Amino acid sequence: MDRRFVFILVALAVIIPMLLSINLPVSVSEPTQKFYDYVEALPAGSTIMIAFDYGPSSLAELNPMAKALLKQCFDRDIRVIAITLIVDAPTLASAVIQEVATEKGAVEGEDYVFLGYRPGQVQVMLGMGTDIASVYDTDYNGTAIGEIPMMQNITNYDQIDLLVDFASSDTVESWIIYANVRYNQRIAAGVTGVIIAQMFPYLQTGQLVGLLSGILGAAEYENLVGAPAKGMQWINVESFVHLLIVGLVIIGNITYFIHRAREE
Amino acid sequence: MDFWSFIGIWVAAFLTLSIYSVLYRDNPFYRFAEHLFVGVSVGYGIVLSIYQGLVPFALKPLWETVETGAPEGFIKLIPICIGLLFFARLSPRHTWLIRYPIAILIGFGSGIAIPNVLRANIFEQTRGTIAPFAEIAAGTLSGWGIFEAVLMVVGVICTLTYFFFAVEHRGPVKWLSKVGIAFLMIGFGSAFGNTVMGRVALLIQRVDFLLNDWIASIRALF
């Protein structure tokens, strides 16, 4: 069979459910619930640092979960410090923060600040353990960090209640190795499906307080926050594609065994 | 919809369709979009690294030191000079100088990484594997929790046995390693399933863009 036939089937499995707007129920997994509960338990005025460690090639999975978390933070008066360690992420992260901040009426410099990108992953993680201003002397817009109201009482990880890494690569492991082990910083993560299997050992040991896995994690979090958006919409479509793939795997195996039996 | 948003949507739609056109067969549109992506990514990365890295961490301190002439400012010149030694590679006579920044980087990297990596990936993981048995001893773990704890220890021991090559895999060792392979296969299957989920999500996001943003921009024309 021409493999392009499979491509057409996958395209149809995406387009048809999207046009029909089918809604399937979304249950919440334990890692997502743990993540949500930890953020919910933080008192108003707490500070969360969000690392947008992903580029445009992973935004489909990570943007929805980042938006859901930002909505939860702004709703609960939790202050957000956003950074990125990935060179092609600043514009993307800035757009996500601006969109949610505008929707929720959050004020830049008071409710949130985006510090932007700095090269040298390990050096940035270690430097912020001592003094954030030694790594980020200005925010993304060039405002001196000393002039930003919400940064007045924040020096290092001691004033950060939770660090959340939205990642598509090995940055979560680096955060655990350098921020959690060295500075006892509490960490949660939202990651792409490709690397989720590597993250579960850290969740089991408590090195991660919560974990969101790909588009499924995003949909679950939107469900918990009560703000259904792209995550919940896309996971419905995803379910149909998965059904198709399972069907194709079964058909492929049956065909293989039939061919083998005939050859024997 | 303003003019530049409209242009942006059409450029993105054209590039998306160009990239997916490779599913039919290789063609000039696909190669154009691929090369454009690589070129823009590299160019953007270089510019950002200069303005977010070189300028605030090297050029700005250097300029301030020159301007003020403060003696403590000259300490910052040491790492800048060490960094500049990387460019010794460009001169065949002075290539040997590159050994110093590389030696410092490796020394710093190893010194800072080894103890933390050991603690994060070996000690904590070992503790996490055996900690549930303390709960079993205290009688605080449910039946399912006990099953999970035992299964995890069996999985760890069998998988490690598979990678233990100092003894021949015969008898009990052979069976333990076979069970280890089964655990590995389950792990690979889980990773593959999650990878499929991730890749399909990318497709869904682009189709969502084409069906909503792009089609809306076409409607806006009429």
Chai-1 contact restraints between the chains, C-beta under 6 A:
chainA,res_idxA,chainB,res_idxB,connection_type,confidence,min_distance_angstrom,max_distance_angstrom,comment,restraint_id
A,F7,B,L23,contact,1.0,0.0,6.0,A-B,restraint_1
A,V14,B,I204,contact,1.0,0.0,6.0,A-B,restraint_2
A,V14,B,V207,contact,1.0,0.0,6.0,A-B,restraint_3
A,A60,B,A201,contact,1.0,0.0,6.0,A-B,restraint_4
A,A60,B,L202,contact,1.0,0.0,6.0,A-B,restraint_5
A,A60,B,Q205,contact,1.0,0.0,6.0,A-B,restraint_6
A,E61,B,G198,contact,1.0,0.0,6.0,A-B,restraint_7
A,E61,B,A201,contact,1.0,0.0,6.0,A-B,restraint_8
A,V87,B,G45,contact,1.0,0.0,6.0,A-B,restraint_9
A,V87,B,L48,contact,1.0,0.0,6.0,A-B,restraint_10
A,Y117,B,Q52,contact,1.0,0.0,6.0,A-B,restraint_11
A,R118,B,Q52,contact,1.0,0.0,6.0,A-B,restraint_12
A,P119,B,S49,contact,1.0,0.0,6.0,A-B,restraint_13
A,P119,B,G53,contact,1.0,0.0,6.0,A-B,restraint_14
A,I176,B,A120,contact,1.0,0.0,6.0,A-B,restraint_15
A,I177,B,N116,contact,1.0,0.0,6.0,A-B,restraint_16
A,I177,B,V117,contact,1.0,0.0,6.0,A-B,restraint_17
A,I177,B,A120,contact,1.0,0.0,6.0,A-B,restraint_18
A,V181,B,N116,contact,1.0,0.0,6.0,A-B,restraint_19
A,V181,B,R119,contact,1.0,0.0,6.0,A-B,restraint_20
A,V181,B,A120,contact,1.0,0.0,6.0,A-B,restraint_21
A,R182,B,N116,contact,1.0,0.0,6.0,A-B,restraint_22
A,T192,B,G198,contact,1.0,0.0,6.0,A-B,restraint_23
A,G193,B,N194,contact,1.0,0.0,6.0,A-B,restraint_24
A,G193,B,T195,contact,1.0,0.0,6.0,A-B,restraint_25
A,G193,B,M197,contact,1.0,0.0,6.0,A-B,restraint_26
A,G193,B,G198,contact,1.0,0.0,6.0,A-B,restraint_27
A,V194,B,T195,contact,1.0,0.0,6.0,A-B,restraint_28
A,V194,B,G198,contact,1.0,0.0,6.0,A-B,restraint_29
A,I196,B,N194,contact,1.0,0.0,6.0,A-B,restraint_30
A,A197,B,S190,contact,1.0,0.0,6.0,A-B,restraint_31
A,A197,B,A191,contact,1.0,0.0,6.0,A-B,restraint_32
A,P201,B,Q125,contact,1.0,0.0,6.0,A-B,restraint_33
A,Q204,B,G128,contact,1.0,0.0,6.0,A-B,restraint_34
A,T205,B,E124,contact,1.0,0.0,6.0,A-B,restraint_35
A,T205,B,G128,contact,1.0,0.0,6.0,A-B,restraint_36
A,Q207,B,E124,contact,1.0,0.0,6.0,A-B,restraint_37
A,G214,B,M197,contact,1.0,0.0,6.0,A-B,restraint_38
A,G214,B,G198,contact,1.0,0.0,6.0,A-B,restraint_39
A,I215,B,A201,contact,1.0,0.0,6.0,A-B,restraint_40
A,W234,B,I204,contact,1.0,0.0,6.0,A-B,restraint_41
A,V237,B,I204,contact,1.0,0.0,6.0,A-B,restraint_42
A,E238,B,V200,contact,1.0,0.0,6.0,A-B,restraint_43
A,V241,B,V200,contact,1.0,0.0,6.0,A-B,restraint_44
